[in-house]
Amino acid sequence: MREQYREELEDINACLVEMANAVGSAMSTATTALLDADVALADLVIAGDDQIDAARESIEQRCFTLLARQQPVATDLRTITTAMRIVSDLERMGDLAEHIAKLARMRFPDHAVPLEVRPILLEAGHIAETLVAKTATVIGTLDVKAAQRLEAEDDLMDQLHRDLFRELLADDWPHGMETAIDITLLGRYYERFADHAVSVARRVVYLVTGEHQLNATV
Amino acid sequence: MREQYREELEDINACLVEMANAVGSAMSTATTALLDADVALADLVIAGDDQIDAARESIEQRCFTLLARQQPVATDLRTITTAMRIVSDLERMGDLAEHIAKLARMRFPDHAVPLEVRPILLEAGHIAETLVAKTATVIGTLDVKAAQRLEAEDDLMDQLHRDLFRELLADDWPHGMETAIDITLLGRYYERFADHAVSVARRVVYLVTGEHQLNATV
């Protein structure tokens, strides 16, 4: 019985890693859809979000069942409540990838992103992918040092966000207001995606060390 | 012992209601700070967010202790896990109020919001306050019908969000790009605040009925 319980905990962890990878793939596809104005890819991300939501449901339900049946205490209890929070961050990251895909779809066949802003969002996409890949590793390995290093990556995203605003605020922004609104929202989506990745990493640090790295206003 | 446990559950619920009221008050003050360019009010909201974060910490810790000591099952278990999720929505709503206050502070002594956009954001502030007040009631009373009615209020917020974009996209927007970016982000903050209120209401519906009103992409 105890053995089965361990296995279930480990399998939930494996599902979290898998879900993080699915979110990473959604983000990567969404960024390509956005930068290439590829509506088929955008649709793929939009349709795929249901699976990410279903993964959340399934993992939550399994955590819930474990809480009820095994009545865990101490570290096991913390593991399960942490998993329930991580799954909610990951689902939100999936939503943000979907928002990006929807914006690409809304502007199709036009490109939502003007040429001079492309490199910044391409880079934002890369950082987002790196962050979520590292997040998956952190979940799987419970590596506190790696979790803490994620914060530095997030600083890169904040820098890109500032670069984006600098483009928008240039005296000669020639692309009109609609595009400016799109770019502002896109910047926010990438930034929030990164924030949630950092939040997952912090939850892992808390799980392992019992200490919060509190920064609730990310 | 059992009696004490009931009381603790009820007291946690009372703390959630209190936290929702604190978030409502932060949002109301943030909106006034924004529309009146009142930096003292903005600072009040920014400083007050620590208390909202502390309330989250405290409620989470109490839920955690209950899970470990009482090993609840069925409805009680669901009550506690729901409380842990509600508290996270409420904390995020507090963050969004703080974002609005910070934007007011950043533009001070200027007004962040031009005259013709004021009525829309004033109304958004009112809807946000109404939503969170009703959310507090829903938490306190577990009234499923009231929870379901919240969705209609959220539709009003979505309408305002569209009005905001219409202003921005008018041919003769005279306020420049920085203000346009501010307004875009403000619109997003109010919209997300409302989304989280709806999410709390849905969690209460789930708690009472066991049925999800799933709409994960709000």
Chai-1 contact restraints between the chains, C-beta under 6 A:
chainA,res_idxA,chainB,res_idxB,connection_type,confidence,min_distance_angstrom,max_distance_angstrom,comment,restraint_id
A,D53,B,A216,contact,1.0,0.0,6.0,A-B,restraint_1
A,L67,B,L77,contact,1.0,0.0,6.0,A-B,restraint_2
A,A68,B,V73,contact,1.0,0.0,6.0,A-B,restraint_3
A,A68,B,L77,contact,1.0,0.0,6.0,A-B,restraint_4
A,Q71,B,Q71,contact,1.0,0.0,6.0,A-B,restraint_5
A,V73,B,A68,contact,1.0,0.0,6.0,A-B,restraint_6
A,L77,B,L67,contact,1.0,0.0,6.0,A-B,restraint_7
A,L77,B,A68,contact,1.0,0.0,6.0,A-B,restraint_8
A,D95,B,T217,contact,1.0,0.0,6.0,A-B,restraint_9
A,L168,B,M177,contact,1.0,0.0,6.0,A-B,restraint_10
A,L169,B,M177,contact,1.0,0.0,6.0,A-B,restraint_11
A,M177,B,L168,contact,1.0,0.0,6.0,A-B,restraint_12
A,M177,B,L169,contact,1.0,0.0,6.0,A-B,restraint_13
A,A180,B,A180,contact,1.0,0.0,6.0,A-B,restraint_14
A,I181,B,T184,contact,1.0,0.0,6.0,A-B,restraint_15
A,T184,B,I181,contact,1.0,0.0,6.0,A-B,restraint_16
A,T184,B,T184,contact,1.0,0.0,6.0,A-B,restraint_17
A,A216,B,D53,contact,1.0,0.0,6.0,A-B,restraint_18
A,T217,B,D95,contact,1.0,0.0,6.0,A-B,restraint_19
